[in-house]
Amino acid sequence: MDGSVLLPVEAEAFVESLEILSLKDVGSKRWFRQHEHIEKLNMQAILSASATHDEFIKDILVTSAKIPVLVHEMILTEVWKQKIFPILCQLQDFTPKNTFPLYMVIHYEATIINLLETIMFHKDSCEAADDSILDLVDYCHRKLTLLAANTSKDGGVTQKTHSQVTAEAVLCSKEELQNQAAELEFDISLKALSVLRYITDHTESISTMNRMLCIHNLPCLLVRLIECCPWSRCRAGEMEKYMNGKWQKIPVEDQVKMTKVDGQVWISLYNLLLKEDSQRKYDFNSFNKSQLLKLRSFLTEVLVDQLPNLAELQRFLAHLAVTEPEPPRKGLVLEQIPEMWDHIVKENSGKWKAIAKYQVKETFNASEKDLRRQAQRLAQTYNLDVMESLIPEKPKCGCCGKKAAKRCSRCQGEWYCHRECQVKQWPKHKKACQVMVEASKNIQTDLCNDNNKES
């Protein structure tokens, strides 16, 4: 299979090996192996979906009933980031020589939500999530609440070159690691928005709809997101929008075009408000009604032309403005409740500092030899040719930003459009290039030495 990461038989073995881990396991060799498997499953799922090939990763996850495991591992990482990571950063005896293992834990949550975003597009994935769909709804609500609360237009993720990221991975401090975690959180929240939209597309569960409408009042939260629009900002008089994982300048003529993120919010609102069951369950009280009617000013002709289904939402809001809907009918409902977050927190309550100290001793102060082995395994996972096929647009010149076809021959990590740009950029690129080349040589040398000893 050209350009593939996994064969179906390999994917089956990886999926079957997925297991529910404990908070204490985070960062361990056992955890690292599972992270590597999920990373490869994620990459293959994206490749299959983008090439409209047979999405066998999704099929295997569905038939193996492993989607709840993915949801659990994502929430486990979320708990770790909130409860353990801040303690680690405050421990005086925690002075790791390399923050690479910590970064991999922080990145793990982003990998899983990315995989879920790819597979939850399909209804059978939503059905296969079973009871964990409620935990996933709660997860998305937590992420979107934080996103709506952060209305700063200066937020978001800045795009860095491969060489900059690699150099920082070698040299970064705990403070820089915290900044990287904050940047990842923004991207994770937007992925959670996509996952939520797919749940609203497919779910027929009474408990799930009740949780979205009555417990979390997601329609009003989505209205708030449309108002503050954190994926759009103004910098130096120019509009920028967050698309394809980075901030991009938007020409004046394109500023009214709907982005994918805009579309996810509007479709979610459409699904939540216009389904017949939803209208019977949702409480259109004075506050909720006033919030929803704010949408009318955003539903312009230009917007409706781009997403024609919104005309129906427009008519619904016009009717809502002149009527007083009946209060929701209250009946006896045996409601399911999410369990994962509460179970993880309850199981580890009062043990946060002890877990942090254990992980400092047993996990995050790994030997240089172990770190190099982990780095080598991930280098094989992140094959450059495969990674390029996942990028939605062609590489850009590290000097001028134009489309590039030539790569630095030494480190293979920086791109250029012409020789002139490479020469001009060399004084800035030289240090990062040297770091990557030396790191690669050290890894290869150690691996050769280890192989010779084993033989």
Secondary structure by P-SEA (a helix, b strand, c coil): cccccccaaaaaaaaaabbbbcccccccaaaaaaaaaaaaaaaaaaaaaaacccaaaaaaaaaacaaaaaaaaaaaaaaaaaccaaaaaaccccccccaaaaaaaaaaaaaaaaaaaaaaccaaaaaacccaaaaaaaaaaaaaaaaaaaccccbbbbbbcaaaaaaaaacccaaaaaaaaaaaaaaaaaaaaaaaaaaaaccccaaaaaaaccccaaaaaaaaaaaacccccccccbbbbbcccbbbbbcccccccccaaaaaaaaaaaaacccaaaaacccccaaaaaaaacccccccaaaaaacccaaaaaaaaaaaaacccccccccccbbbbbcaaaaaaaacccaaaaaaaaaaaccccccaaaaaaaaaaaaaaacaaaaaaaccccbbbcccccccccccccccccccccaaaaaaacccaaaaaaaaaaaaaaaaaaaaaaaaaac
